[in-house]
């Protein structure tokens, strides 16, 4: 499949659509920016500069400081295509970003969008374990005939 048209598309032309989609569902531009920065490693001024310079998706992801190590945890479908099945690395990154914005617009909690479930989960209190198995601590029961006596 030829993706050249998508790769040459300026990120700045898609960014307002991401923001509008999120805002229609009650989310903010700051949350969209947070999701983008989480994925790409851009700081707020760097992201603004990328948008102002109208970098295409190839340059946008090519110049990203670092992709988040948990980006591979972004799974599911986007536009009817499983993200895990996308082979082209740049297309996969674009679809990761699309999926994050979709999750944001669907009202998913930010911790889950940023794949922080394990870190955010409250520690659970472990059940105390028995040191002696129950069968060893009690004498064996007598058979039916002895209990009847």
N, C-alpha and C positions, 0 to 999 in steps of 0.2 A: 504494500500500500504506500502511496506517495503522500508524505506528510509535509512536503516543502512549504505549502501554503500556510499551514498552521504554524510551523516553526518560524516563518518570516513575519508573522503577525506581531505587531507591537504589543508588548505587555500592557502598555498604557491604554490601549484601546479596549482591552478586556477588563482591566481593573475596575472601571466604573460599573460594569455589569456585575462583578463580584459584590461590590459594595451595595448596589441597588437590590440585589437578590437577598442579601443579609438584612438590609434595612426594612424590606417589605415584611420580613418575619420578626421584626422587633430587635434585631441585633444592630451593632454599631460598626462604624468604619474602623474604630480602634480595634475591635475584635477581629475584623478581617485582616488588618495590618498585623496583629499579633500572630494569627495563624500563618500568614505568609512569611513573617520573620522567623517563626518556629521552624518551618520547613526549610528555608533557604539560608538562614544564618545572617541575613542582612540586619543592620541596625536601622532604626527609624530614619535617620538622615540618608543612609545609603539606599533604602527603599524609595524614599522620595526622589532621590537623584536618578535612580533607574527609571522611574515613571516620567520625570521631567525630560530625560534624554530620549524617551520613547524607544527604549531598547526592545528588540524583538525577543521572542521566547528563547531562541538559541543563545543570545548574549545574556539575557536575564538569568537563565540557569547556569550558563557557562561561567559567568562572573560571580556567581553566588559564593559567599565565603565558605560555606560548608552545608551540605545537606544534613538534616538531623539524623542521627543514627537510628532512631525509631521510625523513620519514614517507611521502612519496609513493612511495618505493622499496619499500614494503610491498605485495607483490602476491601473487596466488595465490587459492586458494578457501578459504572458511570456510562451513561448513554448506551446501556445494554451490553457493555463489554466488561468482562472481569478484569480488574486492574492487574491481578496476578498473571494474567495471560498475555499482557502487553509486552512485546519483546524489545521494542526500540526504547533505549534508555531515556531519551528526551521526552518522548510521548508519555512514558510512564510517569515522569516528573510532573508534566502538565496535568495528567489525570489525577495524580495525588493531590495537586493543588485544587483541582475541580472538586474532588471528593471532600476535602477539608471544608471548602466553602459550602458545599451541599449539607454537610453535617451541621455546620454553624447555622445555616438557614432553617434546618429542621428542628432547631432548639436543643440539640445535644449539649450537655454540659461541657464547658471549656476543658476541664481536666480530661475528659474522655477523648475529646477531639485531639488534644495534644498528647494522647497516649500515655497519660500519667495515672492510669487506674491503680496499678500496684503501689505506687508511691503515695497516692492519695487515700488509699484504703486504710481505715483505722485498724490498728493492730488488734487481733482477736486474742482473747484470753484462752490459753491452752487448757484443755481438760486435765485435771490431775490424773496421773496414771497410778494404777495399783502396783504396789511393790510385790505383793504376794498374790498369786492367783487365788481366786475365790475357792476353788476346789481344794487347794492345799491348806487353806486356813480353817476349814470346817471338817469335822470327821465325816466319814462316808455314811450315808443313810443306810439304815437297815432295810431289808427287803419288806415287802408287803406283809408277809406273815408275822414278822416281829412287831410291826407297828400296830397291828390289830390287837395285840395282847394287852 
